[in-house]
Amino acid sequence: MKNRIYLFAIAAFAFCAGACDKFLDTMPDNRAEIDTEDKVAALLVSAYTNHNYTMVTELLADNMDNNREVVTSEADRFFQNIWNWADNTESNNESDENIWEDNWAAIAAANQALVAIEELGGPEESLKLAGSYGEALIARAYAHFILVNIFCLQYNEETSSTDLGLPYMDQPEQGLNPSYERSNVAEVYRRIDEDIQEGLKYVSDDYLVPKYHFNRQAALAFATRFYLFYGKYDLAIKYATECLGSAPQTMLRDYKDLQANYSTIADARIAYNSSESPANLLIQTGYSNMGLMWGNYSGSWKHYGFTSQIATTEGFMAPTPWHPGSVMTASNFVWQPKNYSISKLDYWIFWKIDYEFEYTDPVAGIGYRHTVYPSFTTDQCLLDRAEAYILSGNFQNALNDLNLWVNNFYTDKVDLTVDMIHNFYKEMPYYKWNAPTQKKHLNPRAPIPTITEGSELESMVHFVLNCRRTETIGLGQRWFDVKRYGIKIYRRHLDSDAAIAKVTDSLEVNDPRRALQIPQKSRDAGFEGNPR
């Protein structure tokens, strides 16, 4: 594989930095000289992406049914390609191409900052440089983490040393046509591990608005998730515990406040994504249509949705271990979900995905849609730790975390036990596309331990996965659990009465489409594509 990975802006930046002296002898301005601590910090703003992955991964997973058969717009065709796990041919702000290019650009910015830090004396030179050094390493690791988990197969101790990975970019590009070799998934994970360990030594909270940077807590939450995926459960537990502190119940999202004080979708979404919320650890912005898809906007963007079929049989409205006899109602939630049915397009949402519009031409009424969303929260971190405890065999500590989350999210106050959870799932039939349940066959690979069907371990894993599916609805996280646990999912079409009409495809356990295809531009430039 030889390719440029489409970092034209950064490559040009690096080229100009070297070429200006040669051709002009003087800098036309100071943008190419990163020669102060403040300029390093400013450069690191570019180490975060402007195009997020959440809509694509939400569409890839099992959180969406086809609400109607007819494709009516270019946007619908984009959704159709992603939802069908097909190689995408449509452009969109959330396209796989933008995810790909933006993350590589973020990595390049982090690398340029690291070079500048070394030229300024290194992280030991000052506290500000040390903080920037830690932020750059964590941001670089995170962008590689997103790329490898979207465009490669899931980490698997048995196959990742040969599964196609990605180049691990640890230096700025030199010239305009550098060549790279695809490494393997295991190597990418090893390098992410190194960056996290080094970055955690230096990352700080010294920012004007820390929640928009990899502050200390956000870096720890990322470390928790990474080591959970990597199968190093002791480290996942260690970093989650440091992130959450000795009283995690005080760090969770205040759903009572959201329910009591924010009665409109606009106000609720602002409050949900606020940097003032202790629950939000890293907040990001991006060009996105998620606010339309996960908003109360007529039929716009509702071709695919989290339908009542999903919600009441396997999603957050389905029965629970403490409420086994019937589906949930909105009153069972501290912060109530909303159901909309417009022109027979049925969907459930929580009022949390922000939506803003930036006019580039107010007269013509055109511009860009934006969203604000939390990439890491304390609630997610708590559930990540609960899963790490479960996979370590420590069910009691897992229950402590699960009870905290349940009693914060639901109005029903319960004291969950292993028996309560196990009795609920062991009596439940396994999911069928035309008889759906929350219990889907799990087919994980190492490092996840063997999960025997009918065991207490299986029941505990089902429960924590369903809790996380509920907590992260609309944030694109479910796809990674589908990959990690080898969960087979289907493409279901609903009829005009919102009943399941047919299935057109399924994603098998070892389906190569679990790794999103490398974008066409990069393949045209020589980057090796994923098998199909």
N, C-alpha and C positions, 0 to 999 in steps of 0.2 A: 504494500500500500504506500502510495506517495500522494501527498495532498497538502493544500494550504489551510484547511479547516476554516476558511473564510473569516479570518481575522483582519480584514483589510484595514480597518480603522487603526487598530493597534500596530499592525505591521507598518503602516504609513507613518504612524507616530514614531516608532523606533527608527525608521529609515531617516525621517527628517531630523531626529535628534543627532544622528551621526553625519548627516549630509550638510546641515546648515553651515557648520564651520568650514567645511571644504569648499562650498560654492559661494558663501556670502561672507564668511569670516565673522559675522555678527549675527546674533539672534534677532529675527524680526519681532518677536515678542517672547514672553517667558513661558508659554504653554508647554514647550517641549523640555524645559529644564525643571526637573523635580529636585530642587536643591535646598529646600527648607522643610522643617517638620510639618508646617501647615500645608505645604503643597503635597506632601505625602498623604496627609490625612484627607485632603480634598480629592486626590486621585482615587482613594479607596471607596469613594462614593460609587465609582464605576465597577467595583468588585461585587455589586449586587445587580441582579438581572432586572430588566424592564418588561420582559415577557415571561409570564409565569406558566408553570406546567399544569396548574390545577384543573383547568377545563379538560385538557387532553386526557389526563389520568382518570378523572372522574368519568369521562365517556368510555374509557377502555375497560373499566371495572364492571361490577354487577349492580351498580346503583342507578342504572338507566334502562327503561324499557322504551320501545318504539311506540309513541303515542298515536301516530298516524302513518299511513302508508305512503302518501304522496309527498315527494320532495319538491318544495316550492321555491327554493332560493339557493343562491350560491352558498350562503351560510349553512343551509340544511345539507348541501352536498359535502361540505367540509365535515360536519358532524357525522354524516353517513359514513364517510371513509374511516374516520377514527373509530366510530362505534362498531363498524364491521371489521376492525383490525386489518384494514386494507392499507396498502401504501398510499400515502396521501398525495393528491394531485391538485388540491385547492389551496390558495393562499388565505391566510387569516392571521390576525394578531397573535393568536394562540397556537399557530401551526407548529408542528414538530421542527420545521426548519428554523423558526424564530427561537424556540427553546434551545436548540443545538447551538446556533450562532451566538446567542446572548450569553450562554454559560461559558463558552470558550472566550468570549470577550471579557467576561468577569474574571476568568482565570488569568488572562493576559494582563489586566489591570493590576491584579494582586501581585503578579510576578514583577511587573514594572516597579511597583511600590517596594517590593523586597529588595530589588537591585538598588533603588535610591536609598533605602535605609542603610544598606551596607556601605554605600558611598559616603553617607553622612556619619559613619562611625559605628553603625550596628545598634542592636537593641539595648546594649548596655550604656549607650551614650546619654540617654535621657529617658525619663518615664514616658514621655509622649511618644518617642520612637519605639519604645518597648511595647506600648499599647497598640501602635499601628502594626508592628511586626506580628504580634499575636493575632490581630484582626485579619491581616493579609493571609496568614497561614490557614486560619479557620475558614475564611471565605473561599480560598483556593480548594481546600478539602471538600467543602460543601458543594461547590459547583461540580467537581468531579463526582461526588456522591450522587447528585441528581442525574448527571449524564450516564453514569454506569448503571444506575437502577432503572433508567428509562430505555436506553438504547442497547443494553446488554441483558443477558439472562441473569436471573437472581444468583446471589452468591451461594455456592454449593461446594462444600469441602471435597466432594468426590469428583467434580468436573471443572471447577473454576480455574484450575491451572492450565486447562486447554480451551475453555470457553473464550470466545473472542471478547477482548476488553477494549480499552481505548488508550491512546498515548497519555501518559501522565506528564502534563506540561509544568515544568518547574523552572523554566527560564523564558524570558521574553523571546519572541520570534526574531530571528536574525535574517534580514533580507525579505524579499517578497515571495519567494518560492521554496520555503523549507520543506523537507521531506520527513515523514513520520511513519513508524511502524505501529500497527495495532498490537498492544500487549494482550495479556489475558486478565480476566476478571479478578483473579487472586492477586495479581500484581497491583492492580488499581486499588484494591482494598488495603493491601500492605502499605502503599504509599499514603493513602488517606490516613491510616493509623499513625504513621510517622508525623504527618502534618498536625494532626489533632494533639498528639502528645507534646510536640514542641510548642504549638500555639497556646495550649492551656497554661503554659508556664508564664505567659506574658499578657494574655488578653485582659482588658480592664473595662471599667465603667466610665472612663473619663471622656464623655461625649456630651454635647449640648442636649441631645435627645437620645439617650442610650438605646432605646427600644428599636431604633432604625439601624442599629449596628450589631455585630456579634459582640455584645456585652458579655460579661462573665456568665450570667445565668443562661443566656441563649446558647453560648458555646457549650456549656455543660449539658443542656437539653439535646443539642446536636450530637454530642459525644454519647449520650445515653442511647439515642436512636441508632447511631452507627454501630455501637458495640452490641446492641440487641440484634441487629441484622447480621453482624459478624460472628455471633454465637459466643461472645465473651461476656457472659451474663454477670460475672462478678464485677467487671468494669461498668457495665450498664447500671447495675444497682448502686455502685459507688458514686458515679457521677449524677445519677438521678437524686440520690440522697443529699448530695452537696447542693444541687440545684434547688430542691424543695425545702431544705432546712428541717428543723425539728418540729415544726408545726405546719405541715403541708395543707391542712384544712383552711388555714388563713390565706393561702396563696391561690386557691381555686377561684374560678370565675364566679362572680356574684350574680347568679341567675335571678335571685329574688329582686335585686335592684333593677335588672333588665325588665322583668315582668311588671314591676310596680310603677316604674318611672318613665318608660319609653313606649308610648302607645302608637307611634307611627313607624313604618318600616325605615324611613330615613333616619330618624333619631336613634332607633334601636341599632342600626348598622354602624352608625358613628360611635355609639357607646361600646358596642362589641369590639370594635377595632381600635379603641382608644389606647394611646400610650400611657394613660393614667391607670389602666387596669393592671393590677399585679399579675393577672393570669397571662397577659400577653408578654412574651419574652423577646421575640423578634418580629417586627412588623415590616412588611414589604409592600411596595406598590407596583403596579404594572398596567400595561395596555391590555384590557380584558373585557370580554362580554359576560363574565360570570355574574355581574350584577343584574343583567337581563335574564339570563337563564335561571338564576336563583332569586328572582324577584317576583313581584305581583303584577307583572306587565302582561295583560291580555294573553294572546296566544304567541307572543314573540318568543322565539327561541325555545319553544316547548315541544318541538318535534320529538325530542327525547327527554324523559323526565323520571324523577323519583316518584313513581306512580303509587297509587293506593295498593296495587297488586304487590309491589315490593314492600311498601311501608308496613302493611298489616300482616304479611306472612313471614317476612324475614328481616324487615327493617325495624326502625325504632318504635313503630306502633304495634309490633308483634307481641305476643305474650312473653312474660319474663319469669324467672324462677320464683319470684314473690307474688306474681300476678299471672298464674298459669292458665286460668280457665278461659280467658277471653282477651281480645285485643285491647290495647291501651286506648285511652281517650286523651284529648289535649289537657284535661284537668289533672292527669297523672304526672305532668311535667311542671317543674317549678317555673321554667320559661317555656311557654306553650308554643308548639309547632303550629304552622298554618297550612290548611288544605285549600286548594283552589281548583275549581272545575269550570273551565271556560271553553265553550264550543266543543265540549266533550274531551277537552285536553285536561287530564287530571294529574295533579302533582302536589307533593308535600315539601315544605321548606321551613327552615328556621330563618328568622330575619337577621342574617349575619354577614352576608357577602355585600360589601360596599359597592356603590355605583356612582361614578362622577363622569361628567362629560366636559371635555376641553374643546372649545370651539376654535378651529383654525381659521374659519371664515364665518363669522356670525351672520352675515347677510345671507350667505348660501345655506347656512344651517349645517355645515359639515365640520367634522373634527374627529377626536379620538375618545373612545370610552376607556375609563380607568377603573381600577379597583384597588382597595386597600385590604390586606388580609394578614392574619398572623401565621407565620411559618412554624413557629414553635410556641407552645403554651404550657402552663403548669399542668393543666388537666391532661394533655397528651402525655407529658412526661410522667405523670403519675401512672397512667395506664401502661406506658412502656416499661416502667419499673415492675408493675404487677405481672406483666408477661414474663419478664426476666426472672422474677421469683418463681413463677409457675414452672418454667422450663428448667429451673434449678432444683425443683422438687420442694420448694419452701411454700407450701400452700397457705400456711397461716399468715405469713407476711403479705402474701398476695391478697388474701381476704381483707386484711386491714386496709390496703389501698383500694380494693374494689368497693368495699363498704363506704369509704370516704367519697368515692366518685358517685356511687349510686345515690347516696343520701344528699348529695349536693345537687344532683341533676333531676331527681324525681321527688314528687311530693310524698310518696309512700316511704316511710321510715322503717328500714328493715335491718336485720343483723344476719347477713348471708353466712351460710356454712357450706362446707364442701358437700355434705349430704344433700342440702337443698339444691345446689347447682347440679350435682350428679343425677339426682332423681328426676330433675326437669329434663335433662338432655338424654338420659338413657332410654326414656320412654318415647322420645320423639323420633319419628321416621326420618330417614335421610331425604334430603332435597331431591325432588324431581321437577323438571321444568314446568310440568302441568299440575304438580302437587307440591308447591314450594314450602320449605320450612327454613328455619335458621341453621339447621344441622347439615352442613355440606361435607362430603368426604374430604379428609385432609391427607395430602400426599407430600409432606415436607421431605427435604433432604438434609443431611448433616450440614451445618452444626445443630439444627433442631433435632432433639432426640426422637427416637422411634415413638410414635403415638399409636397405641393399640386401640382399635375401635371398641367402644363399650367401657373404656377405662375412665377412672376419675380424671386422669391427665387430659384425656380427650375432652371431657366435659368442661374442665377449667379453661382449656384453650378456646373452645367454642365461645364460652362466655366472655372472655377478655377480648376476643376478636369482634364480637357483636357490640360490646361496649365501645370499642375504638371506632367501629363503623358508625355508630351513633354520634360519638363525639366529633368525628371529623367529616361528617356529611357535608358535601360541597367544597371540601378542601383538597380533594384528590388523593387522599392517603390510602383509601381502600385498595387501590390497584397494587400497592406494594405488598399488602398482606395476601392478596390473591396470588401473587407471584411467589412469595416466600413459602406459602403453605400448599402450593400446587393445587389450588382449588379450581375445579372445572366450572366454567360459567357458560351461559347460553345467550343467544340473541333472540329475544321474544318480541313478537308483534301483537299489539292489542287491537281489538276491533272497536267499533264505534260505541260499544257499551262498556268499554274498558275491561273486557274479559280477554284472557289469553287466547289468541287465535292460532298462532303457529310459531314454530322455531325455524330460523333460517340458517343458523350456524352455532357452533360451540367451540370453545377454546380448551383443548385437551391439556393434560398435565404437562406434556413435553412439547407442546406446540411452539415452534420457533417464533411465532408472532408475539410471544410474550416479550421479546426484545423488539422494540419499535425499529422500523427500518431507518437506516442512515439516510438523511435527506438527499434528494436527487442531485442537487448542486455539488455536494461533496463527493458523491459517487462518480459524477461526471468528471470531477477533478482527480479521480484516482483513489479515493478512499474506499477501502474494501467494505462492501455492504454485508448485511446480515443474511444468513441463509434463509431461503423461503421454500 
